[in-house]
Amino acid sequence: MTELTFREIEGRSISYWAWLGVLGVFALAGMGSFAYIEFAGHGVTGMTNQFVWCLGHVISIFMILSGVGAFVIAAAGTVFNRSVYKPLAPLAGLIAVALLMGGLAVTGFDLGRPDRLTLAMTNVNLTSTLSSNIMRYQGFIGLVLIYLWLLMDWRYARWMKPVAIIAFLWSLSVSTGVGLEFAFLVAREAYDAAVMAPLMVASSFMYGTAVVLLVVSVAFRVLGRPLGEKIINRLKRLLALFVAVGAYMVFVHYLTMLYGAEHRDMVAFLLVHGGAVTLTFWIGQVLCGLVLPLILFYAPAFSRSEPAILTGAALVLIGGLAHMYVVLIGGQAFPLDLFPGFAASSSFGDGAIGSFQPTLVEMLFAALSIPIAGILVSLGIKFFRFLPESLADEVVDPHHKTA
């Protein structure tokens, strides 16, 4: 086995600064949209009294789930002692923190009064899932940063595995907490299901692994560092397993909803006659996010092709965004049953299915989390040794034999 060494990138090339420049432009556009929303009011985003969670929350929750899911790669190497994943532990930890901070930035800006964010961080109501999740987010970021420090300072290496175990368990609590945010909203028929918690855990593993796979492949190809087939295939197999579990959880979710008569109208709306929501579910979440990736990962014609594997990982992320859109926007579009057994009618539109139309301002603001995470990762690999010099097969596999 070849010795594993980590080295930061030089970051002096024109392409590197051009990449940071592109990310900076999108970040400035998002910040400009945020400033406009603050002065003009949230009405310019397409938000209404019915749609209080819009695209900002769609992408934010997607980023949070992806972040905690990315840490499973680090945990696979440190906690479960899978040697093939150990070279990816520092990068996976960096990606986890960057994605979470990107997602939380948009959530904080979208509070309506972002100047009061410190109140949400320092005054935690443990009886509120939304409030207690703030504590989980802060704790997870802190634990991962400690873990990354221990990875780089071998004087305290004996503490690395205990901290990794705590961070991994904490990551499960974060994704579970996101699921419980929906499960406890019993007034919304689309959310009232305990299965939302394990569904979000499975989704986080899917999205996080897909992000790590894409970042590793693209970064090593662009930097010209050796990248063997073994690490790509291992990540592909792990991602395929998570996608299969995610597909099963989606099936169970809607099956349990159909079992209860009180939810059948809502399920029929989401799956049959919900218009854009239905198309997003079947084409975005099911076809792009679950079916096509499984075909690309398991079909003999594609399973060993790196472009096909990367395409499958990208489709998983597209499906993840579609999933969050269906859950958040679709769940709010279906009207609340304010008085079960009775019909409610007013000028407000009680009992009517809502229509969500996001504006360009909302889209730019919602996308702010992506350049924030991209900038953090790009600067992290420039100033710190998160990337291995090589991920060739003989480096990641101690039993590899050269031909």
Secondary structure, 3 states (H helix, E strand, C coil): CCCCCECCCCCCCHHHHHHHHHHHHHHHHHHHHHHHHHHHCHHHHCCCCCCCCCHHHHHHHHHHHHHHHHHHHHHHHHCCCCHHHHHHHHHHHHHHHHHHHHHHHHHHHCCCCHHHHHHHHHCCCCCCHHHHHHHHHHHHHHHHHHHHHHHHCHHHHHHHHHHHHHHHHHHHHHHHHHHHHHHCCCCCCCCCCCCHHHHHHHHHHHHHHHHHHHHHHHHHHHHCCCECHHHHHHHHHHHHHHHHHHHHHHHHHHHHHHHCHHHHHHHHHHHCCCCHHHHHHHHHHHHHHHHHHHHHHHCCCCCCCHHHHHHHHHHHHHHHHHHHHHHHHHHHHCCCCCCCCCCCCCCCCCCCCCCCCCCHHHHHHHCCHHHHHHHHHHHHHHHCCCCECCECHHHHCCCCCCC
